[in-house]
Amino acid sequence: MATQVKDSEDLAARLCLSLLQELLSGYTPGDFAVRLWEGTRWAPEPLQPSRCTLLLSHPGALRRMLATPNQLNLAEAYVYGDFDVEGDLEALVAMGDHLRSQSHTLWEKLNLARALRSLPDSGPQRRGRQAARLRGEKHSLDRDRQAIAYHYNVSNDFYALFLDRRMVYSCAYFADPEEELDLAQERKLDYVCRKLRLRPGDRLLDIGCGWGGLMLHAAQHYGAEVVGVTLSQPQAELASQRLRQAGLADRCRVDLLDYRQLDPAERFDKLVSIGMVEHVGADHLPEYFRKAWELLRPGGVFLNHGIADHASRPPAEARGYLNTYVFPDGELPPLHAVLRAAEEARFEVRDAESLREHYALTLRHWVRRLEACHQEALRHVDEATYRIWRLYMAGSANWFARGYLGVFQALLVKPDRGISGLPLTRGDWYK
C-alpha cells in the first residue's frame, strides 16, 4: 500500500510540474520558483534569484487552485492552505493575473481540465475565517454595521502589528520611497490638516475616524476641536482611550454611529473623510454629500479621500475576493462619479490630487510588517485571517502599482455667497 501511495504521489508531482511549465511558458519574469509537497523544486531560470517560491502543500493543490479558473477560487486555495508563498507575495499576485488572463482554445481547455481532474481531489479542511454573510438591504444602517464589523472588529492588537504607531489605516505620504512608515504617515496627517487650513478653535468632523490618529494630530498640533464617528466599537473604544490619555477629552469625542445619524443641528467649520467613501456605495453618494453639505458651515471645506476605480481595470470578477473576504459591500466608484455627486450637492471642487504611488508604497510596508509578525499575529487571529490580510494587501499593492486603482484627495468648498475664503495659491500646503 505504501508503494502505491508513493507511486501515486510521484505521478502527481510529475503532472504538476508539467502543467506549471506549460501554463507559465509565456510568463516573462523568471524570478520565481516552485516547490512541491515532497521537496521537488523547479525554477524556470535556475541561475536567477527567486523573488518568491510557490509551495504546493499536497498532491491535489493544483487541482484546487485551477479547476475553477477565477480569482476567488485561486485566493481561497491560498487562504485555506492548499498552497503557500515564501518571499514576495506581490510577485506571485502578478503571476496569478497572468494565469487568469491566458486565452486558450476549447481543445486546450478540455485538455487542461482533464489533466487537473487526474490529480487527487483532496486537501486540508477549510477552517478559520469564513466569507462574509451579511443580512438586510445593501447599505442600510444595520447592514453597513455588519460590513464594518466584519473587517474592522477583527482585533485592535492585530492591526497594531502592521500599522504605524498612530494606527492610520490609509495611504501615507512619502517624500522618498525609502522613508519609514511612521514618518510618512505623520506627514500625511499634517498634509491633510494643511489642506483643510485648520486653525485653533475650528470644529472638525472626522467621518470614519478609525482609531483616532487624525483626531489626535489635529487637536495636538492645530488646536482643533474634533468629533469623530465610526461604526466599529473596538475602534471607538481605543480612539476614546487615546484621546483621554492625551488630555484631549474636553475638546474631542468619538461617537459610535453612522454619519447619516449625525444631528443636523451640529455645525462644523471643516469636514474630513479618509478611506470611508468606499463604504458608502455608488447609489448613496448623493446622500453622503448632501449630509456633508448640511453639516458644514458656509465657507467651510471638506476633504474627501478615497480609493477610486479606473477604466482600465480588469473585469469586475477580480473584485470577488475583496467583496467576499475583505470589504463586503465595498464599492470603488470612479473619481468622476464622486466629484459629480459632490457638485450636485452644491459643493465646489477646488482641488483633486492622486496619491496612487503612495498607496502602493504604504501597502508594501504593511505586508512586510505583517509578515515579520506572523507568529505574533496568530495570538490574535487564525491562520486564515492572517492570509486574507496578507493577500489583500499584497494584491492591492500590485493593483495600485499597475494603475488599476487610484486614490484621490478632493478638496471641496461650501461657498459663502460665492466667496470661497481660500487663498489664491496652494503655497501654504507645502510649507
Helices and strands as residue ranges (DSSP letters): H 2-23, E 32-35, E 41-42, E 52-56, H 61-66, H 71-79, E 83-87, H 89-101, H 106-117, H 141-152, H 156-162, H 181-196, E 203-207, H 213-222, E 225-230, H 233-245, E 252-256, G 259-261, E 268-274, G 277-279, G 282-284, H 285-295, E 296-309, G 316-319, H 320-321, I 322-326, H 335-344, E 348-354, H 356-372, H 374-377, H 383-402, E 405-413, G 427-430
